[in-house]
């Protein structure tokens, strides 16, 4: 529970800050215990309730669990070394969503402020507006959406609103690309989209030339950061296994496209959006959870099994498979992180209908109108309503959120299954948290402790989720793969499972890794226990993993999971 | 499979368009009833979907090759051994909901597998065909992959109307 802001802790309280939050801004009122509950507006009060449940509010609660040592700030192993931050300061765990559409997408509907207002109400601290890349968006939308985003920033000071776009990755799926706000946020995105979007460039086929264009696009973004055109830029691949067109070698190529400590492509969606898609008819869309309903095509990677085209417990097969593609990336000892987002286009049960207007001419639809009835054919939730990406940030600022994402200080949950997660892997008087690496002498005894704040209150479906089990997943770091299309990791397995008896408060899970003599990583997963199945790599790897989601009968609220990013242990 | 096969590369990019091409051929060319018409994914610099026509035990009619040339480039043999079958004996009867036993008895499909499930389904398990059943060749057998569906039934893995990219959803 890394709320690092305790009473008396000095932070930048420069009132009258500009709304771009160029430096660390004042804490949102919901976080600031000097602001009484009565002074909060309803959205802030809602946010504070969530923080209280997570044990993230107030000095007394924070003291026992705050992530506050140098070790916690260590970067991923690829960059090596420790980066001390000075003692005493921990992380704010900021919930967000990097995949949100508006009326500037040809399949979207909402105003920017609709999504930001709903996101704020549902507890989101940061949001990325990601309308689809296209010729129309590159020509009109990417510019026209910016004043709307700036207006939303001004109207919702407690929510960080990034401008991004949903990149048609050449030769591959979609990906979120977003930049730090600033003078050039629009021009950099526009140039990027014009020159490197697969749709704009007619470069969607899975060919070597198009794959190279994707890598060049990431290089372009890195160059804009290097030249200080924008302060920062990030890419995260979206719904990676949906159509089988993100091959393992492409994912590795994106990861490795930019080096140094300003890596641009840092991860993918562990869980896709569109989580309402499997709600059974006639009162739900009756389709596939995540709208994962495709099969192999001429552009898909030949090695992927049919299982990869469907979701498992709401998560993408690349992440849900213990010993699968994600573990094969982690086994290389290189950073690659997971997130969970709404992909909100049109919300299940909403009463809004798309406005009219000529999208091609205006770059957007008119504002939505009242439909006079609820729409049960839609597949999405509002940002924060179901899917959350929790980022350990070094303050409340755009830069801190981007740094936290790049560092992999991220855990994700569905349906508010838990409200807080504090993971420490310690040994030899040092420790590391999510995304970090614990460097110890060979043979040092290492222990993982995870303090989990249980749900503690109702979610947005109106019930209090019950965490049933937590799994510690462990895998060896075996180094770079010779075959870039590797998507299995034979050593990854569920090392231990913990049944959770409590239904409120916090629980601590302690896992002894023993005396560590080879590089490894550990990551966590938890479930409400409603639906489980033997994993694809067999019962020895995963005896009770997520089950295949049933097409037309996948109520997402009855199948909840959380996943953490890994912590590495690197003995020397 | 069979040595009596012809492959047509019409430059089709989409799997369902290849299905339509096979159905057009079946309608126009009076193909034998026991013909196998399959789609094959061709990857590389120009990803596309080829189609093949094959008979298990006798040569295709001599005139067929010429007539197929109207659709695209014709080559003898098959591009690969893992064709996805669109035309095959019994396919017209695979409609509505039927049991796995009925499906196996009434068509050239040899086996049904269920994703995420170790064993084969029971013969009485209901299959909601959605009138779209596309088994695939696996080691000289036509195998239909299925997934669990509502109410304990199965559906073929392949949906008849998969959501296109950036659909108006």
Boltz contact constraints between the chains, C-beta under 6 A:
constraints:
  - contact:
      token1: [A, 107]
      token2: [B, 166]
      max_distance: 6.0
  - contact:
      token1: [A, 107]
      token2: [B, 168]
      max_distance: 6.0
  - contact:
      token1: [A, 132]
      token2: [B, 166]
      max_distance: 6.0
  - contact:
      token1: [A, 205]
      token2: [B, 47]
      max_distance: 6.0
  - contact:
      token1: [A, 206]
      token2: [B, 47]
      max_distance: 6.0
  - contact:
      token1: [A, 207]
      token2: [B, 45]
      max_distance: 6.0
  - contact:
      token1: [A, 291]
      token2: [B, 163]
      max_distance: 6.0
  - contact:
      token1: [A, 293]
      token2: [B, 159]
      max_distance: 6.0
  - contact:
      token1: [A, 293]
      token2: [B, 162]
      max_distance: 6.0
  - contact:
      token1: [A, 293]
      token2: [B, 163]
      max_distance: 6.0
  - contact:
      token1: [A, 294]
      token2: [B, 162]
      max_distance: 6.0
  - contact:
      token1: [A, 295]
      token2: [B, 158]
      max_distance: 6.0
  - contact:
      token1: [A, 297]
      token2: [B, 15]
      max_distance: 6.0
  - contact:
      token1: [A, 298]
      token2: [B, 41]
      max_distance: 6.0
  - contact:
      token1: [A, 298]
      token2: [B, 47]
      max_distance: 6.0
  - contact:
      token1: [A, 298]
      token2: [B, 48]
      max_distance: 6.0
  - contact:
      token1: [A, 298]
      token2: [B, 49]
      max_distance: 6.0
  - contact:
      token1: [A, 299]
      token2: [B, 47]
      max_distance: 6.0
  - contact:
      token1: [A, 306]
      token2: [B, 145]
      max_distance: 6.0
  - contact:
      token1: [A, 306]
      token2: [B, 157]
      max_distance: 6.0
  - contact:
      token1: [A, 307]
      token2: [B, 115]
      max_distance: 6.0
  - contact:
      token1: [A, 379]
      token2: [B, 169]
      max_distance: 6.0
  - contact:
      token1: [A, 533]
      token2: [B, 116]
      max_distance: 6.0
  - contact:
      token1: [A, 548]
      token2: [B, 115]
      max_distance: 6.0
  - contact:
      token1: [A, 548]
      token2: [B, 116]
      max_distance: 6.0
  - contact:
      token1: [A, 550]
      token2: [B, 148]
      max_distance: 6.0
  - contact:
      token1: [A, 551]
      token2: [B, 149]
      max_distance: 6.0
  - contact:
      token1: [A, 552]
      token2: [B, 149]
      max_distance: 6.0
  - contact:
      token1: [A, 552]
      token2: [B, 150]
      max_distance: 6.0
  - contact:
      token1: [A, 553]
      token2: [B, 150]
      max_distance: 6.0
